[in-house]
Amino acid sequence: MIGLVSNASGLVVSEALRAAIPLGIGLASAAYLTAKAVSSKPNTSIPMVSLRAGDSTHDNEYNDDQDEFMARCEEECGPVFRVLYMNMDMTVVSGPLIREVFMNETFSAGDSIEELVGLRSFFTSIIKSNRDVDSRTIHEIVRDKVTLNLEMFTPRIVSQLVNNLDGKLEQLGTVVSDENEKATRILVESPLKMLQEMVAGAMASVFVGKEIAENREVIETFIYATMDFAKAFGSGQPRKATLWGKLSNKTRYNAHNPLNPLHKHLRVLVNAAEPVIIERRRREAEAIEKNIEYDRPDDVLQKLLDSTDKYGFVDIEDVCGHILILILASVHTTTDSSTNLLYYLAAFPQYIEQLNEERKEVLDLQQRTREEERQALINKNEVIPPELDPSHDRDMTSAAVKKMVHMDSFVREVFRHACPGRFLAIQELKTIGMLFVERFSSLEIQDPSYTKKALRSRMGTPMSTGLYFTKRT
């Protein structure tokens, strides 16, 4: 199903293509559509789907059963119709016309976002270089500095995820009695909060390094930057906004306005990074002076500093601005996806043991292979290198995660995720999935009546029921 902003003219689909987006969208998309909705008049030539008795919008009916709702809409109005959903009067294209939308060369969700709210101006307000509309710098950074270094980053990601999982389970979870009292059962009423800390800690260690990631303000920027950014677009505004509300929104849309939340988060990154960068430069200069090799930090921040000439960065603030864009593009979606993944595991418990068996098989094979490599070196009277340390035989490495094809299939079928950073996203989602199936024999939705809603919820929508985690004995 494709949602179109409400000022599409007539029933000619091609005239509205530039404003088309998938209905299963995330927080940022919902925010800009809301902004558009309060400043657009609905196109009354397109039929409005009747409301269910007792409903003032279509939200509840859509959330109750999307398939049944769509079938009713198409039966009542045909393939093009209007619904009152997500605080707006939305035009929907469904059925055979969806292909026409996507095959039309004029379809561009990116251009639509820019035309409606000037999203690009917000990004360019926090960077001083690479501001050209055709710049591919962020894509190149993701590809060359993140994706190509996944093998190096994965052990650090796993370590951070494990540490935060243990800490946040204790902090946010409540131990409840299991029916047979043979296993520890923990209720987490807000899995999203737990995943926010886990993902933010892991991504911060990769993007800015351990020292900066220990700064609590930095972690909060990783957690809240995208959510604060969405608020600037009036996310959650009433569908019938007041004139004052419209003027207020337009003021917030000014990317250079001091109220722009990105400026606050950029300042947090700069304040935390500046002394660390200065110290790194001092140590590098000292190493050069002593003619010894400098042990370069292995994080994205350092890789950007080393590529200043290539990317044309102006100063530390400019570098941090590019990192903030990486945060906006990755952390929030990964957190939401991870949370949804847990609800899917709870909804399909039959897969938990299968996925855990695959994990054990892959790590067993990795351990045997490393043992054979060590034995071969011993037979040759050669020294065993540090990378073959037996204590790391069962580490969840990048290569091991790639071999877990069942988890890969589970993650991809749930999300069908594709973006410039999809390799990091898939890697982290699979790792999170592996950690939970390794540590817990079952996940259960606190209120089973929310199961269907949990499986159909769009990204950015908080679940109103928690999860039970039963520890393996």
C-alpha positions in Angstrom: 0.0 0.0 0.0 1.3 3.5 -0.9 0.3 6.6 0.9 0.2 9.9 -1.0 0.0 13.4 0.6 -3.4 14.7 0.4 -3.0 17.4 -2.3 -2.7 14.9 -5.1 -4.8 16.1 -8.0 -7.5 14.0 -9.5 -7.2 10.2 -10.0 -4.3 10.4 -12.4 -1.6 8.6 -10.4 1.3 10.0 -12.3 0.5 13.5 -11.2 1.0 12.5 -7.6 4.0 10.3 -7.8 6.5 12.6 -6.4 4.7 12.7 -3.1 4.3 8.9 -2.8 5.7 7.0 0.1 5.2 3.5 1.6 2.6 3.5 4.4 4.9 1.3 6.6 7.2 4.3 7.2 9.3 5.4 10.1 9.4 8.3 12.5 11.0 10.9 10.2 8.7 10.2 7.3 5.6 10.3 9.5 6.8 13.6 10.8 7.2 15.3 7.5 3.9 14.0 6.3 2.2 15.4 9.4 3.8 18.7 8.6 2.5 18.6 5.1 -1.0 17.6 6.3 -1.5 20.7 8.4 -0.8 22.9 5.4 -2.7 21.1 2.6 -6.3 20.9 1.7 -7.7 17.4 1.1 -8.6 16.5 -2.5 -12.3 15.8 -2.2 -12.5 14.3 -5.7 -10.9 11.1 -4.3 -13.5 9.1 -2.2 -13.1 8.9 1.5 -13.4 5.5 3.1 -16.3 5.4 5.6 -15.4 5.3 9.3 -16.1 2.3 11.4 -18.9 2.9 14.0 -17.5 4.8 17.0 -14.2 5.8 15.3 -13.2 9.3 14.4 -10.2 8.2 12.3 -9.1 5.0 10.6 -6.1 4.5 12.9 -7.7 1.9 15.1 -9.3 -0.1 12.3 -6.0 -0.1 10.4 -4.0 -1.2 13.4 -6.5 -3.9 14.4 -6.2 -5.7 11.0 -4.4 -4.1 8.1 -5.4 -6.8 5.6 -9.1 -6.7 6.5 -9.1 -2.9 6.5 -7.4 -2.7 3.0 -9.9 -5.2 1.6 -12.8 -3.1 2.9 -11.3 0.1 1.5 -10.8 -1.4 -2.0 -14.2 -3.0 -2.1 -15.8 0.3 -1.0 -13.8 2.8 -3.1 -11.6 1.0 -5.6 -7.8 1.2 -5.8 -7.4 4.9 -5.0 -9.0 6.3 -1.8 -8.6 8.6 1.1 -8.2 7.7 4.8 -7.8 9.6 8.0 -4.6 8.1 9.4 -1.5 9.3 11.4 -3.0 12.7 12.0 -3.7 13.4 8.3 -6.0 13.1 5.4 -4.0 10.7 3.3 -4.6 9.5 -0.3 -3.8 5.8 -0.8 -2.9 4.0 -4.0 -3.3 0.2 -3.7 -3.6 -2.9 -5.8 -2.4 -3.0 -9.4 -1.6 0.8 -9.4 1.3 0.3 -6.9 3.5 -1.0 -9.7 2.7 2.1 -11.8 3.9 4.3 -9.0 7.2 2.6 -8.6 7.9 2.1 -12.3 7.3 5.8 -13.1 10.5 7.6 -13.6 9.2 10.7 -11.8 8.7 8.9 -8.5 11.2 10.2 -5.9 10.5 10.1 -2.2 13.7 12.0 -1.6 12.7 14.8 -3.8 9.3 14.9 -2.2 10.7 15.2 1.3 13.0 18.0 0.1 10.2 19.8 -1.8 7.7 19.6 1.1 9.9 20.5 4.1 13.4 21.3 2.9 14.9 18.4 4.9 18.3 18.8 3.2 18.7 22.3 4.7 18.7 20.7 8.1 21.5 18.5 7.3 23.5 21.2 5.6 23.0 23.4 8.6 25.3 21.1 10.7 28.1 20.6 8.1 30.4 23.1 6.4 31.6 21.0 3.5 29.9 18.6 1.0 26.8 20.7 1.0 26.1 20.2 -2.8 22.8 18.6 -3.6 24.6 15.9 -5.5 27.1 15.1 -2.8 27.6 11.4 -2.2 30.0 11.9 0.7 27.8 10.3 3.4 27.2 7.2 1.2 31.0 7.0 0.6 31.7 7.3 4.3 29.3 4.5 5.1 30.7 2.3 2.3 34.4 2.9 2.8 34.7 3.7 6.5 31.9 1.5 8.0 31.0 -1.4 5.8 34.6 -2.3 4.8 35.6 -2.4 8.5 32.8 -4.6 9.8 35.2 -7.4 10.6 37.1 -5.1 12.8 34.1 -3.5 14.4 32.0 -6.6 15.1 33.8 -7.8 18.3 33.5 -4.4 19.8 29.8 -4.2 18.8 29.2 -7.6 20.4 31.1 -6.6 23.6 29.1 -3.4 24.0 25.8 -5.2 23.3 26.5 -7.9 25.9 27.5 -5.4 28.6 24.5 -3.2 28.0 22.1 -6.2 27.9 23.3 -7.4 31.3 23.1 -4.0 32.8 19.8 -2.9 31.4 18.1 -6.2 32.1 19.0 -5.7 35.8 17.9 -2.0 35.7 14.7 -2.2 33.7 13.6 -5.8 34.2 11.5 -7.3 37.0 12.1 -10.9 38.0 8.8 -12.8 38.1 8.2 -16.4 39.2 8.1 -19.0 36.4 5.3 -21.5 36.6 7.6 -24.4 37.4 10.2 -22.2 39.2 13.0 -23.9 37.3 14.1 -20.8 35.3 14.4 -17.1 35.9 11.7 -15.1 34.1 12.2 -11.4 33.7 9.5 -8.9 32.6 10.7 -5.8 30.7 7.8 -3.5 30.2 9.7 -1.2 27.8 12.1 -3.3 25.6 12.6 -0.2 23.5 14.4 1.5 26.3 16.7 -1.5 26.8 17.5 -1.6 23.1 18.1 2.1 22.9 20.9 1.8 25.4 22.3 -1.3 23.7 22.4 0.1 20.2 23.5 3.6 21.2 26.4 2.2 23.2 27.5 -0.1 20.4 27.2 2.5 17.6 29.0 5.1 19.7 31.9 2.8 20.3 32.2 2.3 16.5 31.5 5.9 15.4 33.4 8.0 18.0 35.5 5.4 20.0 35.6 4.2 23.6 36.7 7.4 25.2 34.0 9.6 23.8 31.4 6.8 24.1 31.9 6.8 27.9 30.4 10.4 27.9 26.7 10.0 29.0 25.7 13.2 27.1 27.1 11.6 23.9 25.1 8.4 24.5 21.9 10.4 25.0 22.6 12.2 21.7 22.9 8.9 20.0 19.5 7.9 21.6 17.5 11.1 21.2 18.9 13.0 18.2 16.5 11.5 15.7 13.5 11.7 18.0 14.3 15.4 18.8 14.8 16.0 15.1 11.4 14.6 14.3 9.7 16.9 16.9 10.9 19.9 14.9 8.6 18.8 12.1 5.5 18.8 14.3 5.2 15.0 14.8 2.1 14.3 16.7 0.3 17.6 15.8 -3.5 17.5 15.7 -4.8 16.9 12.2 -6.7 20.2 12.3 -3.9 22.4 13.3 -4.5 26.0 14.4 -3.0 29.0 12.5 -0.6 29.6 15.4 0.4 25.9 15.2 1.2 26.3 11.5 3.3 29.5 12.1 5.1 27.8 15.0 6.0 24.8 12.7 7.2 27.1 10.0 9.5 28.8 12.5 10.9 25.5 13.6 11.5 24.5 10.0 14.2 27.1 9.7 17.3 25.0 9.8 19.4 27.8 11.2 17.0 28.6 14.0 18.6 28.3 17.4 15.7 25.9 18.3 16.9 23.4 15.6 17.6 20.4 17.9 20.5 19.3 15.6 22.6 22.2 16.8 22.3 21.1 20.4 23.4 17.6 19.6 26.2 18.8 17.4 27.6 20.9 20.3 27.5 17.8 22.6 29.6 15.9 20.0 32.1 18.7 19.5 32.5 19.3 23.2 33.2 15.6 23.9 35.3 15.0 20.8 37.6 18.1 20.8 39.8 17.2 23.8 40.1 13.6 22.6 41.1 14.7 19.1 43.7 17.1 20.5 45.1 14.4 22.7 45.2 12.0 19.7 47.1 14.5 17.6 49.5 15.1 20.5 50.3 11.4 20.7 50.7 11.1 16.9 53.1 14.0 16.9 55.0 12.5 19.7 55.2 9.1 17.9 56.5 10.9 14.8 59.1 12.8 16.8 60.3 9.5 18.4 60.2 7.7 15.1 57.9 5.0 16.3 54.6 3.7 14.9 51.5 5.5 16.0 48.8 3.2 17.3 45.8 4.7 15.4 42.4 4.5 17.1 40.1 2.2 15.1 36.8 4.2 15.0 35.0 6.1 12.3 36.0 9.4 13.8 39.7 8.7 13.4 39.1 7.5 9.8 37.4 10.7 9.0 40.2 12.7 10.5 42.7 10.8 8.4 40.6 11.6 5.3 40.2 15.3 5.9 41.8 16.2 2.6 39.8 13.6 0.6 36.5 14.8 2.0 37.4 18.5 2.4 36.4 18.8 6.0 36.8 22.3 7.4 37.3 21.7 11.1 36.3 19.4 14.0 32.8 20.7 14.0 32.4 19.8 10.4 33.7 16.3 11.1 31.2 15.9 14.0 28.4 17.2 11.8 29.0 14.4 9.3 29.0 11.9 12.2 25.7 13.3 13.5 24.2 12.7 10.0 25.4 9.1 10.4 23.6 8.9 13.7 20.4 10.2 12.3 20.6 7.7 9.4 21.3 4.6 11.5 20.8 4.5 15.3 17.0 5.1 15.5 16.1 2.7 12.8 18.4 0.0 14.1 16.9 0.5 17.6 13.3 0.2 16.3 14.1 -2.8 14.1 15.8 -4.6 17.0 12.8 -4.0 19.2 10.5 -5.3 16.5 12.8 -8.3 16.1 12.2 -9.3 19.8 8.5 -9.1 19.4 8.7 -11.3 16.3 10.8 -13.9 18.2 8.1 -13.8 20.9 5.3 -14.3 18.3 7.1 -17.2 16.6 8.7 -19.1 19.5 9.2 -22.2 17.4 12.2 -20.5 15.7 14.1 -19.7 18.9 15.7 -23.1 19.4 16.4 -23.5 15.7 18.2 -20.2 15.6 20.2 -21.1 18.8 21.2 -24.5 17.3 22.5 -22.7 14.2 24.5 -20.4 16.5 26.1 -23.3 18.3 26.8 -25.1 15.1 28.6 -22.1 13.6 30.6 -21.4 16.7 31.5 -25.2 17.1 32.8 -25.2 13.5 34.8 -22.0 14.2 36.3 -23.5 17.3 37.3 -26.7 15.5 38.9 -24.8 12.7 40.9 -22.6 15.0 42.0 -25.7 17.0 43.2 -27.4 13.8 45.1 -24.2 12.8 46.9 -24.2 16.1 47.7 -27.8 15.9 49.1 -27.4 12.5 51.4 -24.7 13.7 52.5 -26.8 16.7 53.4 -29.7 14.4 55.6 -27.3 12.4 57.2 -26.0 15.6 55.9 -22.5 14.8 54.7 -19.8 17.2 50.9 -19.5 17.6 49.9 -15.9 16.9 47.7 -13.8 19.2 44.8 -14.0 16.8 44.5 -17.7 17.5 44.2 -17.3 21.2 41.9 -20.1 22.4 40.0 -17.7 24.6 38.5 -16.2 21.4 37.5 -19.5 19.8 33.8 -18.9 20.3 33.7 -15.1 19.8 30.9 -13.9 17.6 33.0 -12.6 14.8 31.9 -11.0 11.6 32.6 -14.2 9.7 30.6 -16.2 12.2 27.6 -13.9 12.0 27.6 -14.1 8.1 27.4 -17.9 8.3 24.2 -17.8 10.4 22.0 -18.0 7.4 18.8 -18.8 9.3 19.0 -15.7 11.4 19.9 -13.8 8.3 16.7 -15.1 6.6 14.7 -14.3 9.7 15.9 -10.7 9.9 15.6 -10.0 6.2 12.1 -11.5 6.0 10.9 -9.4 9.0 12.3 -6.1 7.8 13.4 -6.4 4.1 15.8 -3.6 5.0 17.9 -1.8 2.4 19.9 1.4 2.8 23.5 2.6 2.3 24.4 1.2 5.7 22.4 -2.0 5.3 25.4 -4.2 6.0 26.1 -2.7 9.4 22.4 -2.7 10.2 21.9 -6.4 9.2 25.1 -7.3 11.1 23.9 -5.6 14.2 20.4 -7.0 14.0 21.6 -10.5 13.5 24.0 -10.1 16.5 21.3 -8.8 18.7 19.1 -11.7 17.6 21.9 -14.2 18.4 22.5 -12.8 21.8 18.8 -13.1 22.8 18.3 -16.7 21.5 21.6 -17.7 23.2 20.6 -16.3 26.6 16.9 -16.9 26.7 14.9 -20.1 26.1 11.7 -18.1 25.4 10.4 -14.7 24.8 6.7 -14.0 25.4 4.5 -11.0 24.8 3.2 -9.7 28.1 -0.3 -9.2 26.8 -0.9 -11.8 24.0 -3.8 -9.8 22.7 -1.3 -7.3 21.3 0.5 -10.0 19.2 -1.0 -9.0 15.9 -0.5 -5.3 16.6 3.1 -6.0 17.5 3.8 -7.7 14.2 2.0 -5.0 12.1 3.3 -1.9 14.0 5.2 0.6 11.9 8.7 1.7 12.9 8.6 4.5 15.5 5.4 3.3 17.1 6.0 2.3 20.8 4.4 -0.9 21.9 2.0 -0.7 24.9 2.9 -4.2 26.2 6.2 -5.6 27.4 8.1 -8.9 27.0 8.9 -11.8 29.3 12.4 -13.2 28.9 13.1 -16.7 30.3 16.8 -17.3 31.0 18.3 -20.5 29.9 19.2 -22.8 32.8 
